[in-house]
Amino acid sequence: MSYLNNYRINFWGGISTNPCTANNDDVNDYYVDPVKAMLSPCLISKTDEDAVKVLESNPGWNYFGDYVTKFSNAKISSFGEPNAPETAGGIIGQGVYMLGSLNPINTTPNPKGSPILVDMDSTGTSCTQILVGGLQIGGTNSPILRINEDTRCYTRSLQTVDADGDGAFQMKSVNIDPPGFGMANTSWQLSFKYSADWVYDADNAQISALVEKAKAAKGITMVFTQFEVMTIFSREAILQEYADKKGTMNPVLGYTIGSIGIWEEDESDTCLPGRLLKGLSTMGDPSMLSLCDTYAQLDETTKILSLNMASTFIKPAPRAKREDLSSMSPSVDPGPIAIAVDVAGTAEIVASIPYDPTNYYLYGGMVDILLTADQITKIKSGDLLIVQTETNGTIIKNNVSKEQTYRFISDNRGEYIDPNSTNELEFNITKWGQPVTEDLTLDIVFSDSGQLSAQFDQYTEMNVGFSTSDGTKIPFSVLNAANHSYTGSTTVKASDAAAFKLNAEWVQAGLKQVSLIVRGASNANYYMVMRTYCDDDYSGIPDDQKFTWDFVYKEVLRYYYIVFPAMSTHLPLNNEKLISKQVYGAVLERVSDEYKNTTLLMPMTRDMSPGKTKLLTDYLNYINPKEPG
Amino acid sequence: MKNTIAVLFCAAALYSCGDVSSDSQVEEVTDEKEKVQLSDEVKSALPDVAPVGATNLTQADFDEYAWLMFVAMNWPASETERGMPDLLKQIGDPGAVVWQSLRTSESVFQANGADPGNWNAGWDTRGGYKMAFKSSDISKVSAVAAEHLKSIDQAVGGSLNDQDGNYTYYQKFMNKTEYTYVHDKKYYDKSILNAETSDLILPNQSMEVKSSWKIMTAKDTQSEFFTTPAIVEQPDGTSLDTIVGLVGLHITMKTPGAPQWVWATFEHKNNVPGDPGSTATSFSYNNPDCDTCTDNQAMPISVPTQVTRYTPIEPDAVAANSKWQGLLTGTVFENYQLITMQWPSDPNDPGNPGGSPTPNISANTTMETYIQRVSNCMTCHNSAGTTNGIIKTDYSFLFLEAQSSK
């Protein structure tokens, strides 16, 4: 059971993200060292003014991005139990808002900032995260649900388009001017533990129904997609803005379709529940563009199979105006489709899928199918498929999606590992949505998570080591020297598969993608991006040398001042007097542990090593000694 | 010409910042609603304005609003009542103007957290008006802060020298709405203010004004400046009885539709070269003939600062300037220009309390000289808080000046 099989409140609208991109590899692959969070050697020797000029002349598509991420005019469109959605009720039309964090050191009930989107690896495309401080339904003056809890979600089911028809999926668009991104599609899951602190309108029947069910479970979860994303300005237009010295932001706007439902005790915070059906490219028709993931879960009590098909098919025609998200054109119409099961290589149709390409978004992309006992038995016997059928519904024409037989469910997606520390990782491995019954061999593969330029060769080796839960180190060998990949393996006993643990131990500073692959299974894999912080240690430097503005600015703040101008719109980070002697209290707060899991942490980019944080903290305390007594 | 202005002014459409409810839900402005958008002081300075409805507000609308605020606040002040205009006079007539009659931050946040008295205390200009600029310390951050803000300091640090090598002087004000809030809550006393545990919420129509001034010398054409007598504390500690000319003016106000406030900034049109329509050949803060000067770099006293504008004035503001400078022809205020009006384009989104400042960059060359590239009024002031760092003070940095009675 999950939100798929329970009471759901569905919404759709816009979503906006605004990351700064001056550290992205596609524009500045040798200007910044994203691992160290420092300027690269070619910029370090320049004056601030000259370094800024270099970036201004090559700023990427959003040099002034401030990371703010928010829904834009997302509103509730339907609600109800599976197979019984309703579109009339007091909650229809209410806004849905992700919130920023509350200030952890005071009692103000309203957040000061917004959720923020932060890449794990600014040079990569595989994993980003949204840090969130809460959820609200209903407007500022009349929220009908308000939750304040710091949490986060990660890129899931990322899919991009085969733009050139050459089989190479990439983050480019066939329809949108550069920088494009038009056909990237991803899904997110945010979860909130039930708390008596939740504020809600008990007179609203739909919210009451949700909250009462949440009380009996772990809380609520919100699953949403993000697709057809494009920047407000084309690359040419934004470069002109920068040339005119306007400091214009260029956020990415896209659509979202989502559902808010019940979060059960045994479920992941951030990993979408259900059996995972992977899209199979273009169904043989190049005009159909990319197909994305579908999630399916059966409730044997109600005999309803519920499918999250919000991303199954992509819209073939993007919106005409970049900033206009007020309407939604249909997705690809696949014609008659059905759920089928593949047993030993033979596919058999189980039931037709009542997919509506025109109105699917009004229902969170959810499709419910009432099954017979015989059909239930069938879908538990093999990999699920979504297939196109002939008009009579009995003959398979094309496979659309196929189940990932073994699925890894985990909240370990983007890992930050401190120097000389170990993170414990946990995975629930399932087969056809059920417990694994056989021992598995697990291959662990390291690869680059992004595209660091050649000058950063020191980061090409494995940045973490792995050991099993009993402490046994897992040996690794080079898989492909050319692309810096490494492989090792371990065994997963069937009895351990539901809570399989691995230890990831810091080895060196770096950014790597780590994939887990069930050996012998064609498409069973899971990946994580791991940032291991630099072991910056300034303890050997005398106080009178390291506790100087010049040293601290060079080691810590200069990178952020040059590369992320949005940060300096809050506090000019190059201003010695201001930072060191006037607003140092605010800086000390923002880098403290209390802010670590909030949207208010400084820096927003979360790439400052513990050593640099300590240097900055010690410096500010050194020159601003506390008042005696 | 002044009469023409008054007539046009009366007929001007008053766009209300208070009616920006969301990016897609802009309500019609009704006369009744409109009347509550402006503080008593501003309303009084806008005689019988006939408001019109406004939907889908644009930058041009807010630029117009900025000019309305400018005119209202630069109307001749009542000689005996703070914050009120003298409606028997016309704009440009001699004497102090409305914003000068507001309470200065020094008069609100007094030594030892003393009660600053009733709103109108100390205002009587029947015997003349003279501003006072002190270089004495004003608490910027805390009792133990190594640095304090002085009347010659820009808010983000650094002083600015004009082409005569003299300091530029700054002064900050709050209006009656804000003052009443501060006084009622006794927030002029830091020991009370710093005991709060929840962010302050200032009332709508709170307004703050910040002005920048240069000492008038023989090189200046005084008739082109709004001037006022002043006692200026000089670097050596001595006082100088002189005339100062207005070179920059921030006017910011919180409205029902803009909880992030709206932020207008004006400058004298001969501060720096390169502004649209400028025909000046000499400037208060730039020497066009200096090939060796470094732009926008703080200099020691007596050395002129070479100032340039980083972000050009936007066409909407240029158009508004052309219109209003025309209306103000014959008054000293025809020599001032709107640089930017920053407003929240997404003011009421719970997920975006920052409000999406528009435009993103806004800088006055006399007040944010050295941070023009990253100067954003709203974002910077969003971080304003008390000296102990516990709470935020609703976009106002003035509370940093509070001193303690204990």
Boltz contact constraints between the chains, C-beta under 6 A:
constraints:
  - contact:
      token1: [A, 70]
      token2: [B, 351]
      max_distance: 6.0
  - contact:
      token1: [A, 70]
      token2: [B, 352]
      max_distance: 6.0
  - contact:
      token1: [A, 73]
      token2: [B, 24]
      max_distance: 6.0
  - contact:
      token1: [A, 97]
      token2: [B, 350]
      max_distance: 6.0
  - contact:
      token1: [A, 97]
      token2: [B, 351]
      max_distance: 6.0
  - contact:
      token1: [A, 98]
      token2: [B, 351]
      max_distance: 6.0
  - contact:
      token1: [A, 99]
      token2: [B, 351]
      max_distance: 6.0
  - contact:
      token1: [A, 106]
      token2: [B, 197]
      max_distance: 6.0
  - contact:
      token1: [A, 106]
      token2: [B, 390]
      max_distance: 6.0
  - contact:
      token1: [A, 106]
      token2: [B, 391]
      max_distance: 6.0
  - contact:
      token1: [A, 107]
      token2: [B, 197]
      max_distance: 6.0
  - contact:
      token1: [A, 107]
      token2: [B, 198]
      max_distance: 6.0
  - contact:
      token1: [A, 108]
      token2: [B, 198]
      max_distance: 6.0
  - contact:
      token1: [A, 108]
      token2: [B, 199]
      max_distance: 6.0
  - contact:
      token1: [A, 114]
      token2: [B, 351]
      max_distance: 6.0
  - contact:
      token1: [A, 114]
      token2: [B, 352]
      max_distance: 6.0
  - contact:
      token1: [A, 136]
      token2: [B, 350]
      max_distance: 6.0
  - contact:
      token1: [A, 140]
      token2: [B, 348]
      max_distance: 6.0
  - contact:
      token1: [A, 140]
      token2: [B, 350]
      max_distance: 6.0
  - contact:
      token1: [A, 245]
      token2: [B, 310]
      max_distance: 6.0
  - contact:
      token1: [A, 245]
      token2: [B, 311]
      max_distance: 6.0
  - contact:
      token1: [A, 247]
      token2: [B, 360]
      max_distance: 6.0
  - contact:
      token1: [A, 247]
      token2: [B, 361]
      max_distance: 6.0
  - contact:
      token1: [A, 248]
      token2: [B, 360]
      max_distance: 6.0
  - contact:
      token1: [A, 249]
      token2: [B, 360]
      max_distance: 6.0
  - contact:
      token1: [A, 565]
      token2: [B, 374]
      max_distance: 6.0
  - contact:
      token1: [A, 568]
      token2: [B, 374]
      max_distance: 6.0
  - contact:
      token1: [A, 569]
      token2: [B, 374]
      max_distance: 6.0
  - contact:
      token1: [A, 569]
      token2: [B, 376]
      max_distance: 6.0
  - contact:
      token1: [A, 569]
      token2: [B, 379]
      max_distance: 6.0
  - contact:
      token1: [A, 570]
      token2: [B, 379]
      max_distance: 6.0
  - contact:
      token1: [A, 570]
      token2: [B, 383]
      max_distance: 6.0
  - contact:
      token1: [A, 572]
      token2: [B, 156]
      max_distance: 6.0
  - contact:
      token1: [A, 572]
      token2: [B, 371]
      max_distance: 6.0
  - contact:
      token1: [A, 575]
      token2: [B, 156]
      max_distance: 6.0
  - contact:
      token1: [A, 575]
      token2: [B, 157]
      max_distance: 6.0
  - contact:
      token1: [A, 577]
      token2: [B, 147]
      max_distance: 6.0
  - contact:
      token1: [A, 577]
      token2: [B, 157]
      max_distance: 6.0
  - contact:
      token1: [A, 578]
      token2: [B, 156]
      max_distance: 6.0
  - contact:
      token1: [A, 578]
      token2: [B, 157]
      max_distance: 6.0
  - contact:
      token1: [A, 581]
      token2: [B, 146]
      max_distance: 6.0
  - contact:
      token1: [A, 581]
      token2: [B, 147]
      max_distance: 6.0
  - contact:
      token1: [A, 582]
      token2: [B, 140]
      max_distance: 6.0
  - contact:
      token1: [A, 582]
      token2: [B, 141]
      max_distance: 6.0
  - contact:
      token1: [A, 582]
      token2: [B, 147]
      max_distance: 6.0
  - contact:
      token1: [A, 585]
      token2: [B, 389]
      max_distance: 6.0
  - contact:
      token1: [A, 586]
      token2: [B, 389]
      max_distance: 6.0
  - contact:
      token1: [A, 589]
      token2: [B, 389]
      max_distance: 6.0
  - contact:
      token1: [A, 627]
      token2: [B, 144]
      max_distance: 6.0
